[in-house]
Amino acid sequence: MLDRIKKYAGEAATKYGQELVDVTTASNSRGMIIRITVGSKAGPTVSVLTAISKDLRNTNEAEDGALFPDDCQIEVSSPGADRDLKTYKDFLWNEGRDLKLTLKDGEKNRHTEANLVKAFEDSIIIQEEDGEKKVLVEDIVKAKIKFKF
């Protein structure tokens, strides 16, 4: 079931200029919840999230209800700005933003705030006060977007 949902969710996301990030399931007292996460560098708007959800419901109807169980709730959302950045796409989509980073530094970790200049598959370039530095993805313990208020 999850593979079929990922296929159709990926197609719907692409149709609206987004990429499928994740599909997870959960349950509550009302039944099953299918959480579909989509994203892009620009990020999805509420109208795009609504359109993707509507496309998936239409696909479910066209499939005679075979895609989603009857008691299923579908949630389509963006990854969330407060999440940890982990994948290449997470970093790519956030180029130019300020980050809070915890980096491996020998025996202990180093905490820093820096601007994400460029993302690569295996590393990122950050701008700290003392200049640009290349950081290997394997040396990133934690990375989050730093919000300015």
Order of alpha helices (4+ residues) and beta strands (2+ residues): alpha-beta-beta-alpha-beta-alpha-beta-beta-beta-beta-beta
